[in-house]
Amino acid sequence: MRIAVLADVHSNHIALDACVEEATNRGAEEFLFLGDYIGELAYPQKTMESIRRIRERIPCSFIRGNKEDYWINRENGKYGD
């Protein structure tokens, strides 16, 4: 089984989609995401939509990165803006 490993997407949905296409063309049957899906770039929502579409087609495993920890903690009031 071929597993594609992706990390540090940082909201770059265009690069994510290109990498997924290349990986599937090379026979990837599963994806392992190592975190930091959203971040500094301008399209976090489009990035998460891409990840959801990928997950519908291909088995995926997800590890939460420090960016996810930040946003979850912020949402839960840890950083008090």
C-alpha positions as CSV (number, residue, x, y, z in Angstrom):
1,M,0.0,0.0,0.0
2,R,1.3,3.5,-0.9
3,I,0.8,6.2,1.7
4,A,1.3,9.9,0.9
5,V,2.4,12.0,3.8
6,L,1.5,15.7,3.8
7,A,2.5,18.4,6.3
8,D,2.5,22.1,6.8
9,V,-0.2,23.1,4.3
10,H,-0.7,26.4,6.0
11,S,-3.8,27.3,4.1
12,N,-2.3,26.8,0.6
13,H,-5.2,24.9,-0.9
14,I,-3.8,25.3,-4.4
15,A,-0.5,23.5,-3.5
16,L,-2.5,20.9,-1.4
17,D,-4.7,20.0,-4.4
18,A,-1.7,19.8,-6.7
19,C,0.2,17.5,-4.2
20,V,-2.9,15.3,-3.8
21,E,-3.3,14.9,-7.5
22,E,0.4,14.0,-8.0
23,A,0.3,11.5,-5.1
24,T,-2.8,9.8,-6.5
25,N,-1.3,9.7,-9.9
26,R,1.7,7.9,-8.3
27,G,-0.6,5.4,-6.7
28,A,-1.2,6.7,-3.2
29,E,-4.1,4.8,-1.6
30,E,-4.1,6.6,1.7
31,F,-3.0,10.0,3.1
32,L,-1.4,10.9,6.4
33,F,-1.7,14.5,7.3
34,L,0.9,15.7,9.9
35,G,-0.7,18.9,11.0
36,D,-0.7,22.7,10.4
37,Y,-3.5,22.5,7.8
38,I,-4.4,26.2,8.2
39,G,-2.1,29.1,9.0
40,E,-0.6,32.1,7.4
41,L,-2.1,32.1,3.9
42,A,-5.4,33.7,3.0
43,Y,-7.7,30.6,2.4
44,P,-8.2,28.5,5.5
45,Q,-11.8,27.7,4.6
46,K,-11.0,26.6,1.1
47,T,-8.2,24.5,2.5
48,M,-10.5,22.7,4.9
49,E,-13.0,22.2,2.1
50,S,-10.2,20.5,0.0
51,I,-9.3,18.3,3.0
52,R,-12.9,17.3,3.4
53,R,-13.2,16.4,-0.3
54,I,-10.0,14.3,-0.1
55,R,-11.3,12.5,3.0
56,E,-14.5,11.6,1.1
57,R,-12.5,9.8,-1.6
58,I,-9.4,8.5,0.0
59,P,-8.7,7.1,3.5
60,C,-7.0,9.7,5.6
61,S,-5.4,9.9,9.1
62,F,-4.8,13.3,10.8
63,I,-2.4,14.4,13.4
64,R,-3.0,17.8,15.0
65,G,-0.2,20.3,14.7
66,N,0.7,23.4,16.7
67,K,-1.5,25.6,14.4
68,E,-4.5,23.4,15.2
69,D,-3.7,23.5,18.9
70,Y,-3.6,27.3,18.7
71,W,-7.0,27.7,17.0
72,I,-8.7,25.1,19.2
73,N,-7.3,26.8,22.3
74,R,-8.3,30.3,21.0
75,E,-11.8,29.1,20.3
76,N,-12.0,27.7,23.8
77,G,-11.0,31.1,25.3
78,K,-7.5,30.2,26.4
79,Y,-5.9,33.3,24.8
80,G,-8.5,35.9,25.7
81,D,-8.5,38.4,22.9
